[in-house]
């Protein structure tokens, strides 16, 4: 499950890089002329939101993986985490927390 969630975040970073590369290929040498249009457009805001969300959520995924590994190392013979709590801690919590952080940042200032 850890790898799947991290790969989803990497896929969204790939979406961001593909969008920027496409925009660069289309604009070519005329990037300076279309810079203000791109930055004020809806597409730029969506791409910025997706990239920021991806980085924050992937960081939170890595943090939760580290915490769960620490718990196993600290108490190797203790009761293992159940499947439901594992899904909650590793999957849902980082996505919700990351989304909250990104929405708060984008509402406070332009990304």
C-alpha positions in Angstrom: 0.0 0.0 0.0 2.9 2.4 0.8 4.3 2.1 -2.7 0.9 2.5 -4.5 0.2 5.8 -2.6 3.7 7.2 -3.3 3.4 6.2 -7.0 0.1 8.1 -7.2 1.8 11.2 -6.0 4.7 10.7 -8.4 2.1 10.3 -11.2 0.6 13.7 -10.3 4.1 15.3 -10.4 4.5 13.7 -13.8 1.3 15.4 -14.9 2.7 18.7 -13.6 6.0 18.2 -15.5 4.2 17.1 -18.7 1.9 20.2 -18.6 4.9 22.5 -18.1 6.8 20.8 -20.9 3.8 21.0 -23.2 3.3 24.7 -22.5 7.0 25.3 -23.1 6.9 23.5 -26.4 3.8 25.4 -27.6 5.1 28.8 -26.5 8.7 28.2 -27.7 10.5 31.5 -28.1 7.4 33.5 -27.4 7.2 32.5 -23.7 7.7 36.1 -22.5 4.7 37.2 -24.5 2.4 34.5 -23.1 3.8 34.5 -19.5 1.2 36.9 -18.0 -1.6 35.2 -19.8 -0.5 31.7 -18.5 0.1 32.9 -14.9 -3.3 34.5 -14.7 -5.1 31.7 -16.4 -7.1 28.9 -14.8 -4.8 26.1 -16.1 -1.8 27.6 -14.3 -3.8 27.6 -11.0 -4.9 24.0 -11.5 -1.4 22.8 -12.3 0.1 24.7 -9.4 -2.5 23.2 -7.0 -1.9 19.7 -8.3 1.9 20.0 -7.9 1.7 21.5 -4.5 -0.8 18.9 -3.3 1.4 16.1 -4.7 4.5 17.2 -2.9 2.8 17.8 0.4 0.8 14.5 0.4 3.9 12.5 -0.7 5.9 14.1 2.2 3.1 13.1 4.6 3.0 9.6 3.2 6.7 9.2 3.8 6.3 10.5 7.3 3.5 8.0 8.1 5.6 5.2 6.6 8.5 6.3 8.8 6.2 6.4 11.9 4.8 2.9 11.2 8.3 1.5 10.7 9.4 3.1 13.9 6.5 1.5 15.8 7.5 -1.9 14.4 11.2 -1.5 15.3 10.3 -0.1 18.8 8.0 -3.0 19.7 8.6 -5.9 17.3 6.6 -8.4 19.2 3.7 -6.1 20.0 0.2 -6.3 18.4 0.4 -5.4 14.7 -1.8 -2.7 13.3 -5.1 -3.8 11.9 -6.0 -3.4 8.3 -8.6 -0.6 9.0 -6.2 1.5 11.1 -3.4 0.9 8.6 -5.6 2.2 5.8 -6.7 5.2 7.9 -3.2 6.2 9.0 -1.4 5.5 5.7 -4.0 6.5 3.2 -6.8 8.7 4.3 -5.1 10.9 6.9 -2.2 12.2 4.7 -4.6 12.9 1.8 -7.0 14.9 4.0 -4.3 16.7 5.9 -2.4 17.5 2.6 -5.6 18.7 1.0 -6.3 21.0 3.9 -2.8 22.5 3.9 -2.9 23.1 0.1 -6.4 24.7 0.2 -5.3 26.9 3.1 -2.2 28.0 1.3 -4.0 28.7 -2.0 -6.7 30.7 -0.2 -4.2 32.8 1.6 -2.1 33.7 -1.4 -1.8 32.9 -5.0 0.3 29.8 -5.7 
